[in-house]
């Protein structure tokens, strides 16, 4: 593997502000922090992301997930007034 390929494979898949969802489903979540590989004992092989979302009552929640657990949210939501 070339040095350039190694650098690219170390890049985080998501960035702050991206909307993601768990691969198993659930609410849309916004990435608020990105932890590089190897910065904690539990993510030596993967980036870890702090994400925020709101529960069904509108309460804010945050948690952290490893990159393989997440995917981009492809759900499109209408904005503004729809007739």
PyMOL CGO cylinders between C-alpha atoms (Angstrom):
from pymol import cmd
from pymol.cgo import CYLINDER

trace = [
    CYLINDER, 0.00, 0.00, 0.00, 1.41, 3.40, -0.94, 0.3, 1, 1, 1, 1, 1, 1,
    CYLINDER, 1.41, 3.40, -0.94, 1.85, 6.22, 1.58, 0.3, 1, 1, 1, 1, 1, 1,
    CYLINDER, 1.85, 6.22, 1.58, -0.98, 8.16, -0.12, 0.3, 1, 1, 1, 1, 1, 1,
    CYLINDER, -0.98, 8.16, -0.12, -3.36, 5.15, 0.16, 0.3, 1, 1, 1, 1, 1, 1,
    CYLINDER, -3.36, 5.15, 0.16, -2.43, 4.75, 3.84, 0.3, 1, 1, 1, 1, 1, 1,
    CYLINDER, -2.43, 4.75, 3.84, -3.21, 8.43, 4.50, 0.3, 1, 1, 1, 1, 1, 1,
    CYLINDER, -3.21, 8.43, 4.50, -6.57, 8.16, 2.74, 0.3, 1, 1, 1, 1, 1, 1,
    CYLINDER, -6.57, 8.16, 2.74, -7.54, 5.02, 4.70, 0.3, 1, 1, 1, 1, 1, 1,
    CYLINDER, -7.54, 5.02, 4.70, -6.82, 6.94, 7.92, 0.3, 1, 1, 1, 1, 1, 1,
    CYLINDER, -6.82, 6.94, 7.92, -9.22, 9.77, 6.99, 0.3, 1, 1, 1, 1, 1, 1,
    CYLINDER, -9.22, 9.77, 6.99, -12.50, 9.90, 8.84, 0.3, 1, 1, 1, 1, 1, 1,
    CYLINDER, -12.50, 9.90, 8.84, -15.52, 8.96, 6.73, 0.3, 1, 1, 1, 1, 1, 1,
    CYLINDER, -15.52, 8.96, 6.73, -17.72, 11.61, 8.39, 0.3, 1, 1, 1, 1, 1, 1,
    CYLINDER, -17.72, 11.61, 8.39, -17.05, 15.19, 9.51, 0.3, 1, 1, 1, 1, 1, 1,
    CYLINDER, -17.05, 15.19, 9.51, -18.62, 17.53, 12.05, 0.3, 1, 1, 1, 1, 1, 1,
    CYLINDER, -18.62, 17.53, 12.05, -22.10, 18.52, 10.89, 0.3, 1, 1, 1, 1, 1, 1,
    CYLINDER, -22.10, 18.52, 10.89, -22.74, 15.38, 8.83, 0.3, 1, 1, 1, 1, 1, 1,
    CYLINDER, -22.74, 15.38, 8.83, -26.08, 13.66, 9.42, 0.3, 1, 1, 1, 1, 1, 1,
    CYLINDER, -26.08, 13.66, 9.42, -25.70, 9.94, 10.10, 0.3, 1, 1, 1, 1, 1, 1,
    CYLINDER, -25.70, 9.94, 10.10, -27.82, 7.04, 11.26, 0.3, 1, 1, 1, 1, 1, 1,
    CYLINDER, -27.82, 7.04, 11.26, -27.00, 3.70, 12.85, 0.3, 1, 1, 1, 1, 1, 1,
    CYLINDER, -27.00, 3.70, 12.85, -26.80, 0.92, 10.29, 0.3, 1, 1, 1, 1, 1, 1,
    CYLINDER, -26.80, 0.92, 10.29, -29.40, -0.92, 12.39, 0.3, 1, 1, 1, 1, 1, 1,
    CYLINDER, -29.40, -0.92, 12.39, -31.80, 2.06, 12.15, 0.3, 1, 1, 1, 1, 1, 1,
    CYLINDER, -31.80, 2.06, 12.15, -32.91, 4.80, 14.48, 0.3, 1, 1, 1, 1, 1, 1,
    CYLINDER, -32.91, 4.80, 14.48, -33.10, 8.59, 14.38, 0.3, 1, 1, 1, 1, 1, 1,
    CYLINDER, -33.10, 8.59, 14.38, -30.97, 10.93, 12.30, 0.3, 1, 1, 1, 1, 1, 1,
    CYLINDER, -30.97, 10.93, 12.30, -27.97, 12.09, 14.33, 0.3, 1, 1, 1, 1, 1, 1,
    CYLINDER, -27.97, 12.09, 14.33, -25.56, 14.97, 13.77, 0.3, 1, 1, 1, 1, 1, 1,
    CYLINDER, -25.56, 14.97, 13.77, -21.82, 14.42, 14.16, 0.3, 1, 1, 1, 1, 1, 1,
    CYLINDER, -21.82, 14.42, 14.16, -20.48, 16.86, 16.77, 0.3, 1, 1, 1, 1, 1, 1,
    CYLINDER, -20.48, 16.86, 16.77, -16.97, 15.50, 17.33, 0.3, 1, 1, 1, 1, 1, 1,
    CYLINDER, -16.97, 15.50, 17.33, -14.58, 13.16, 15.52, 0.3, 1, 1, 1, 1, 1, 1,
    CYLINDER, -14.58, 13.16, 15.52, -12.01, 11.10, 17.42, 0.3, 1, 1, 1, 1, 1, 1,
    CYLINDER, -12.01, 11.10, 17.42, -9.04, 9.85, 15.42, 0.3, 1, 1, 1, 1, 1, 1,
    CYLINDER, -9.04, 9.85, 15.42, -8.09, 6.20, 15.35, 0.3, 1, 1, 1, 1, 1, 1,
    CYLINDER, -8.09, 6.20, 15.35, -6.08, 5.08, 18.34, 0.3, 1, 1, 1, 1, 1, 1,
    CYLINDER, -6.08, 5.08, 18.34, -7.03, 7.95, 20.66, 0.3, 1, 1, 1, 1, 1, 1,
    CYLINDER, -7.03, 7.95, 20.66, -8.85, 5.57, 23.02, 0.3, 1, 1, 1, 1, 1, 1,
    CYLINDER, -8.85, 5.57, 23.02, -8.50, 1.93, 23.92, 0.3, 1, 1, 1, 1, 1, 1,
    CYLINDER, -8.50, 1.93, 23.92, -11.81, 1.03, 22.25, 0.3, 1, 1, 1, 1, 1, 1,
    CYLINDER, -11.81, 1.03, 22.25, -11.15, 2.50, 18.79, 0.3, 1, 1, 1, 1, 1, 1,
    CYLINDER, -11.15, 2.50, 18.79, -7.64, 1.58, 17.75, 0.3, 1, 1, 1, 1, 1, 1,
    CYLINDER, -7.64, 1.58, 17.75, -8.87, 0.41, 14.33, 0.3, 1, 1, 1, 1, 1, 1,
    CYLINDER, -8.87, 0.41, 14.33, -11.75, 2.82, 13.72, 0.3, 1, 1, 1, 1, 1, 1,
    CYLINDER, -11.75, 2.82, 13.72, -12.68, 6.47, 14.08, 0.3, 1, 1, 1, 1, 1, 1,
    CYLINDER, -12.68, 6.47, 14.08, -15.19, 7.20, 16.82, 0.3, 1, 1, 1, 1, 1, 1,
    CYLINDER, -15.19, 7.20, 16.82, -17.88, 9.88, 16.49, 0.3, 1, 1, 1, 1, 1, 1,
    CYLINDER, -17.88, 9.88, 16.49, -19.80, 11.82, 19.11, 0.3, 1, 1, 1, 1, 1, 1,
    CYLINDER, -19.80, 11.82, 19.11, -23.30, 12.37, 17.74, 0.3, 1, 1, 1, 1, 1, 1,
    CYLINDER, -23.30, 12.37, 17.74, -26.36, 14.33, 18.91, 0.3, 1, 1, 1, 1, 1, 1,
    CYLINDER, -26.36, 14.33, 18.91, -30.07, 13.81, 18.31, 0.3, 1, 1, 1, 1, 1, 1,
    CYLINDER, -30.07, 13.81, 18.31, -33.45, 14.41, 19.95, 0.3, 1, 1, 1, 1, 1, 1,
    CYLINDER, -33.45, 14.41, 19.95, -35.63, 11.73, 21.53, 0.3, 1, 1, 1, 1, 1, 1,
    CYLINDER, -35.63, 11.73, 21.53, -39.39, 11.46, 20.92, 0.3, 1, 1, 1, 1, 1, 1,
    CYLINDER, -39.39, 11.46, 20.92, -40.06, 14.05, 23.64, 0.3, 1, 1, 1, 1, 1, 1,
    CYLINDER, -40.06, 14.05, 23.64, -37.58, 16.52, 22.12, 0.3, 1, 1, 1, 1, 1, 1,
    CYLINDER, -37.58, 16.52, 22.12, -34.87, 15.99, 24.74, 0.3, 1, 1, 1, 1, 1, 1,
    CYLINDER, -34.87, 15.99, 24.74, -31.31, 16.27, 23.42, 0.3, 1, 1, 1, 1, 1, 1,
    CYLINDER, -31.31, 16.27, 23.42, -29.18, 13.12, 23.60, 0.3, 1, 1, 1, 1, 1, 1,
    CYLINDER, -29.18, 13.12, 23.60, -25.56, 12.48, 22.73, 0.3, 1, 1, 1, 1, 1, 1,
    CYLINDER, -25.56, 12.48, 22.73, -23.48, 9.32, 22.51, 0.3, 1, 1, 1, 1, 1, 1,
    CYLINDER, -23.48, 9.32, 22.51, -20.43, 7.98, 20.70, 0.3, 1, 1, 1, 1, 1, 1,
    CYLINDER, -20.43, 7.98, 20.70, -20.28, 5.26, 18.05, 0.3, 1, 1, 1, 1, 1, 1,
    CYLINDER, -20.28, 5.26, 18.05, -17.53, 3.62, 16.03, 0.3, 1, 1, 1, 1, 1, 1,
    CYLINDER, -17.53, 3.62, 16.03, -17.39, 4.31, 12.28, 0.3, 1, 1, 1, 1, 1, 1,
    CYLINDER, -17.39, 4.31, 12.28, -18.49, 0.79, 11.17, 0.3, 1, 1, 1, 1, 1, 1,
    CYLINDER, -18.49, 0.79, 11.17, -21.75, 1.25, 13.09, 0.3, 1, 1, 1, 1, 1, 1,
    CYLINDER, -21.75, 1.25, 13.09, -22.79, 4.37, 11.12, 0.3, 1, 1, 1, 1, 1, 1,
    CYLINDER, -22.79, 4.37, 11.12, -23.90, 5.29, 7.61, 0.3, 1, 1, 1, 1, 1, 1,
    CYLINDER, -23.90, 5.29, 7.61, -24.87, 8.58, 5.98, 0.3, 1, 1, 1, 1, 1, 1,
    CYLINDER, -24.87, 8.58, 5.98, -28.50, 9.45, 6.41, 0.3, 1, 1, 1, 1, 1, 1,
    CYLINDER, -28.50, 9.45, 6.41, -30.08, 9.22, 2.98, 0.3, 1, 1, 1, 1, 1, 1,
    CYLINDER, -30.08, 9.22, 2.98, -33.50, 10.22, 4.25, 0.3, 1, 1, 1, 1, 1, 1,
    CYLINDER, -33.50, 10.22, 4.25, -34.67, 13.47, 2.72, 0.3, 1, 1, 1, 1, 1, 1,
    CYLINDER, -34.67, 13.47, 2.72, -36.97, 15.60, 4.79, 0.3, 1, 1, 1, 1, 1, 1,
    CYLINDER, -36.97, 15.60, 4.79, -39.27, 18.26, 3.34, 0.3, 1, 1, 1, 1, 1, 1,
    CYLINDER, -39.27, 18.26, 3.34, -38.48, 21.82, 4.30, 0.3, 1, 1, 1, 1, 1, 1,
    CYLINDER, -38.48, 21.82, 4.30, -40.85, 24.75, 4.35, 0.3, 1, 1, 1, 1, 1, 1,
    CYLINDER, -40.85, 24.75, 4.35, -44.53, 24.70, 3.47, 0.3, 1, 1, 1, 1, 1, 1,
    CYLINDER, -44.53, 24.70, 3.47, -45.82, 21.80, 1.40, 0.3, 1, 1, 1, 1, 1, 1,
    CYLINDER, -45.82, 21.80, 1.40, -49.19, 22.24, -0.34, 0.3, 1, 1, 1, 1, 1, 1,
]
cmd.load_cgo(trace, "trace")
